Amino acid sequence: MALGTAASRLFLPASFQKETPEQKGDIRINIKSGSATFIVFAGLAFLLFSGWAILGGKYIKYYLADINFRLAGSGAAAEKERRLLSADNFNPHNYNYKIGLAKYYLALALDEISGGGNAAVIRDNFNKSIDWAKKAQAASPRNVAIYETIGAIYRHIGVYSPEGYSEAIKAFKEASVLEPTNPVIVSELGNIYLAQGDYDSAIRSFERAAELKSDFFPAEFGLAKAYEGRGEYDRALSALGKLETAADNLDVYFAEGRIYYNRGNLDEAIKKFRQVIALEPLHANGLYSLALALEKSGAFDDARFYYGMVLKLNPGNTEIEKKIEELKKF
């Protein structure tokens, strides 16, 4: 408005400008002398108010979007969905809201699977998850997090439909192009190759991830599993042995125990499975594997005891109940 007032001096007739030498350059505009000044001020005021209203309305929507997104973290599933959809509706330009929806529908699909749910519901949620991930990609086509999300979605789908793995590989490769020094992305690629049984590609990926970050546990552990998959048990055990002091050594002990069991070295297998349950007494796979190894070694009473612990964790498991009954004969 101040600039408009100053500018009016250039455009209004001299009779509108009442200035005396004593005023030393101060501008005095006589509004009564004509309607032109009023029109100028009214126009400026209208423009300023309109701009404020437009910007204010826009940022109010962004604020409401952010509130809904934050509140989506709590509450029931239906409420979470409503909040996420509201956030995207208020601000459709923010890819984070679309990623949130993609992860939400993925979680619904996985929950349905774990509960042995309806196949049509599972498929519908997977499709919704992919759809929102692609919308996020359209909103921010060079964002690494989006391609990682897409890759994670297709990786889960790949467990049930092999075509998902190829899509997951494409997504993680794209993420790796955008962020070539990220060992996590390269290691994720290795895990997908591992799931496919492509051990050579898995080893190359894990070796690359290890080069990008030394002492990177996921890469070293994945490399050991790939060696095991290729039948190179000594190399797998050597790689796992180097990881026994790692924070995730429970997984290391279990992997070592499985290799020793498959090779027929029951004493070492039992030792490793005991190390697993020493760290986590209710580790169901560790208890079951220990029971199997003890049964195979002829320690039937100990095997029955650990099968009993597994049954407590999985009541009603007919296979375990049958095992326990069979061992009562010895």
Secondary structure, DSSP 8 states (H G I E B T S, - for coil): -HHHHHHHHHHS-GGGB---GGGTT---B-GGG-SHHHHHHHHHHHHHHHHHHHHHHHHHHHHHHHHHHHHTTSS-HHHHHHHHHHHHHH-TT-HHHHHHHHHHHHHHHHHHHHTT--HHHHHHHHHHHHHHHHHHHHHSTT-HHHHHHHHHHHHHHHTT-THHHHHHHHHHHHHHHHSTT-HHHHHHHHHHHHHHT-HHHHHHHHHHHHHHSTT-HHHHHHHHHHHHHTT-HHHHHHHHHTTTTSTTHHHHHHHHHHHHHHTT-HHHHHHHHHHHHHH-TT-HHHHHHHHHHHHHHT-HHHHHHHHHHHHHHSTT-HHHHHHHHHHTT-
